[in-house]
Amino acid sequence: MILNVDLIAKVVIPILGAILTYLIVPFIKSRTTKEQRDEVYFWVRVAVSAAEQIYKEKGKGVEKKEYVVKFLGSMGINSTIQELDALIEAAVKELNLIQQNNPPKDALV
């Protein structure tokens, strides 16, 4: 029997993502206070914004992510890569939404 890897990836990856979400998020919440989570997310947003300014070119996603992870490590934020990935993705999405709603003034010219 030939296994269709593409089909398996399309089915297994979302299921694993859902399982991790339902297991990791409650675990993180049980081990931290809301203030601690808010502070970590604040620093993630700062690091993401800084990375966006430093690496303005397209295709620099790997460098941006490395910068964010190193910055957070220097701030003493020690989380798993899965936890950081979720926070970084949320901060990037938030930053993109802000930029879409508030385009730079020179973009209007």
Secondary structure, 3 states (H helix, E strand, C coil): CCCCHHHHHHHHHHHHHHHHHHHHHHHHHHHCCHHHHHHHHHHHHHHHHHHHHHCCCCCCHHHHHHHHHHHHHHCCCCCCHHHHHHHHHHHHHHHHHHHHHCCCHHHHC
